[in-house]
């Protein structure tokens, strides 16, 4: 009977092991140098913490066993209350670990800053002097991903490709609610927010097909907001660009406004051409005709405002209901309980205008807003005099 119990106990261990076998360990076995450095940071931090945790657990079990009630050989000293040597060990060891963790965190925070251009391809190779980074402009839509390749003049939906060992410069924004751009094999996640632009520099070191997705809940279609990232050699990347140009259609303002409407499970789409300045219009929240661009509003504010003449800008600054077309759509703002969005509850004309500078209100270090570092269109008519 005891042998049978031992056998059943061993079998009980198998189900958890089978569950672990299905885990995707891409975070701990990435294919990009930035993700690899982030993996190393996780490993180093875990080891440093285990230097304290393991001895504490071991000593807890040892003391519980040694000083159990039935052990009459254990030393009994009811008058003992202090040991200087023990106090030094108890306090100095955690202090040393905290100092080490602080140093590692401080160095890694600056070295792995997503806004910082890459200084190497991997641990053994620096970036050649004549290497030109691949620029990709990312837009998080409801609920799909739109990628612009400005140097190649193309755009894609839910498919991304990049050459191996070529630095990638991502410029990231969103059309409506906040999302999070994440390719675990390439680099850590970074947020995509409307009216703001975040940056990410990364490189893929091994060819393959990798999973990309949104890591921030954004509504009904969030679960299917996924895309494929292809790491390929330069020849295959050129062939992929040629295929997009041969099979794709044109992406202009009208096509974008249709694409922008909330939809889930979107298939891969190719656009052979993309209208010039479309990404900047999306970033400035003025892709819809008649809307004022953020850099225009910021210019008006910088000039001290437009006085009474600014009243005509009210409708041009309203964005709450830009998806409303008379037909109910599964917008990300509709609550799970089924209650309508606040913009639908208020009577027409009572909504307060959603000013352009609201997405950046409070100041988020590292996030850039349109007009802060790039030139924009001329000021509106009331400021051209």
N, C-alpha and C positions, 0 to 999 in steps of 0.2 A: 504493500500500500504506500509506504513512504516513497518508493521509487516512482510510482505512478504520479504522486503529487509533484515531485521534482520535474517530471516530464511535462506535466500540464503547465507548470510555472514557466518553463522555458518556451512553450508554445505561446503563452500569453504575451511574450515580448515581441513576437513576429508582427502582429498587426501594426503597432507603432512604427516599426522599421519599414514596413511596406508603404505606409503613408509618407515617411520621409523620402523614400525612393522616388516619389512623384514630385518632389520639390524642385523648383527651377532655381539653380544656384548661380544665375548669371551675374548677380551683384558681387559674388565672391570669385567669379571666374570671368571677368569682363574682357572685351576685345579692344578697348580704347585706353590710351595712356591716362587720361584724366580719371576715368572710372577705376583704373588699376591703382592710381595713387589714393583715391578715396577708399578703395578696398584695403590698402595697406594701413590707412589711418584707422579704420575699424579694427583691424587685427592688432595693431600696436596698442590702441586704447583698451581693447579687451584684455590683452596680456597684462598690461600695467594694473588694471583693476583686479585681475585674478591673483596677482601677487599678494594682495591683501585678503581677498575673499576666500581663497583656498586655505591658507593657514588658519583663518578664523573658524571656518567650518570644521577643519580637522581638529583644532584645539577644543572646540565645543563638544564634539563627539568624544574626544579623549578624556576631557574633564568629567563628562557625564558618566563615562565608563569607570574611570579610575576612582572617583569619589562617590560611587553608588553606595547605597546604604549597606548592602551586604558585604562590601569589601572592608574587612577589618584591618587589612595591612596598610591602608592609606593613612598618611600622616594627618593627624587632627590637631589643629592649632587655632583654637577659638580667639586667641589674643592677637592674631596677625591682622594687620590693617593697612600696611603700606610697604612698597618696594620701589626704591628710586630707579633701579635698573629696569624693572618692569614698566614703570611709567615712561621712561625714556624710549623704550621699544614701542610701546603702545601709541605714543604721540609722534615720534620721529618717522616711523615707517609710513603712515598715511600722509604726513606732511610731505615727505619726499615724493610719494606717488602723485600728490596734487600738483607739486611743482613741475614734475615731469609731464603730466597731462596738460598743464597750462602752457608749457613751452611748445609741446607738439601741436596743440590747438592753435596757438598764436601763429606759428610758422605756417601751418597748413591753411589757415584762414586767408592769409595773404597769397600764398603760393597757388592755391586752388580757387582764387577769386574768378568767377565765370566771366567777368568783364576784362580780365587780364589776357592779352594775347599770348599764345603758346610760345615757349622758348625751346621746346624739344619735341621730337616725334615719339620717343620712348626713352627709357632709362639709358640706352646705349647710343642714341643718335640725336644730334641736334638738327634743327631745321635748315636745309640748304638756303643759301642767300638768295637764290633766284626763284624760290618757291612763292607762288601767288595763292593766297587762301581762297577757298570756295565760299562765296557769300550766298546764304540762304535766308530768305525773309519768310518768317512763319506767322500765320494768322490762325488763331483758334476760333473756329466757328461753332455754331450749335447744330449738330454735334459731329464735327468733322475737322480735318486739318487741311489748310491750304498752304502750299509751299511755292514761293516765287524764287526763280533763279535769274536774278537781274543780268548777270554777265552772259547767260545763255539765252535770255529772252523767252523763257518758257515758264510754265506753272503746272503744278499737279495737285490733285486731291488724294489724300490718304496713301501716298507713296513718296518715299524719299530715297535718294541715292547719292553716294559720294565716293570719290576715289580713295583707295587705301593710301595711308601715309601722306595725305594732303590736309593741312589745317582747315577747319570749317569755322566760319564766322556766322553764327546765327543771330538774327535780329528778330525779336519775338514780340507779338502783340496779340490782342483779341478783339473781336467784333462786338461782344456784348458782356457776358459775365466772365469772371476770372477763371482761368484754367491753369494747368500745370503741364509743361512740355517735358517729357521724360522718356529717354532711351537708356535703360539700365546698362546695356553693354557699352555705351558710348561715354556717358557722363551723368552727373546727378541732375535732379529735376530743377527746373526754374520756372517761375510763374509767368503766365501770359495775362496781361490786364488791358482792358480797353482804355484808349487814350494815353497809354504809356508804352515804352519800349524797353524790354530787358535784353541782355546780351548773353551769349554763351559761346566760348571758344573750346573746341574739342577736336579730336582726331581719331579715326578708326584705324587700327593697326592690322586687323586680320579680315580677309574677305568672308562674307557670309550674309545671311538674312536675319535681321534682328527685329525684335518687337518694340514698338513705340506706342505710347498711350498718354492719356490725361491722368495725372495723379491727384487731381482736385475735383471733388464732386461738383457738377455743374448742371444738373437737371435730368430730365427723363432719359435722354439718349446717352448719358455719360458712360454706361457700361460698354457701349460699342464704339466709343470714340478712340479707335485704335488705327495704327498704320504700320506698314512694313518699311524698315530701313535697310537698304541694300548697300553693303560695303563691297566695292568692286575695284578692279584695276582700272587704270586710265583708259585703256582701249575699250573695255566694256562700258565705262561711264560715257565715253563719246558715242558709243552705239546706242546707249539708253537715251541720250539727249536727241540723237537723230530719230529714234523711234517715237519719242514724244512729239517732235516737230512734224513727223509724217502722219501720225495718227490723231493728233490733237486738233481742237477747235480754237477759236479766238476767245480770249477772256477780256471783255470790256466792262464798262460800268453796268450795263444792263444785265449781262451774264452774271456778274458778281452779285448784284442785288437779288437775283433769283437764287443763286447758290447760297447766299447768306441766310436765307430763311431756314428756320429750324427743321432738321430732318435727321433721322437715325439710319444706321447701317448703310451709309453711302458707299457705293463702289468706287474703285480707283478711276480717276478721270485725268485726262491729259489736255493741256492747253498749249498749242503750238506757238501762240503769241500772247503776250500780256500787255494791256494798255499801259503806256508810260505814266508813271506817277500814281498808279492805282494803290500800291502798298502805302505810299505816303498819305493818300487820301483816307485809307482805312485807319491808319495810325492817328490821323488828325480828326477822325470821326466825321468826315464830310464826304464820304463816298456817295451818299444819297443826294441827288440834285437839290439845290436850294439851302443846304445846311452850311453853316459857317464853320470854317476850319479852325482848329484849336490855335494855330499860330496867329491867325487873324485876331481871335479874341484876346490872346496874350499880348499882342501888339497894342490893341486898344487899351488894355489895362495898364501896360507900361507907359502909354502916353497920357495917363490920367483919366481914362474913360472918355466916352463920347457924349456925355450929357443927355439931354432929352432925345437926341437923335438915336440913342442906343435902344429906344423902345421898339424900333422896327426890327431889331435883332431877336426879339423874344422867340418867335416861332422858329427862327433858324438855330436856336440853342436848345430846343426840346428834343430829347432822345428816348424818353421812356417808352413811347408807343411806336417806335420806328418800324416794328415788325407787324403792327396792326394793319390788316388789309380787309377787315370786315368779316373774315372767316376766322374762327377760333383755331389757333395753332398751339401745339404743345410747347409753349414758351418756358424757358428755364425759371421764370419768376413765379409761375403758378405753384402754389404750395401743395404739399402732398395731400392735405385734407380736401383739396378740390376748390378752395376759396380762390376767387379771381385775384389777379395782381392788383396792387394798389392803384395803378394808373387807370385800371378799368372801373374801379369803384367810384372814383371821383368824377363829377360832371365835367363835360368838355369845357376847357378853358380855365379850370381851376388848378391844374397842375402847376407847381412851381417849376420854372425852367431848370433843367439840369445843366449847370454851367460847365464849360470845358475844363476848368481847372479842378473839378471835383475829384476825378480819379486819383489825382496826386495830392489831395488835401492831407495835411499832416506831415508831408515830406517823407519819402522813403529813400534812404541813401542808396545810390547805385542805380535807381530807376530813372530813366530819362524821359522827358516829355517833349513833344514836338515843338520846335522853335527854340529849344535851349542851346543847340549846338549846330544847327543847320539853317541855311537860309530858306525863307518861305516866299509865298506869293506877296504881292504888294498889299498894303493895308486897304480896308474897305473905303468906299467913296468918301465917307465923312472925314477921313483922316488924310486924304490926298491933297488937300488944299494947302 
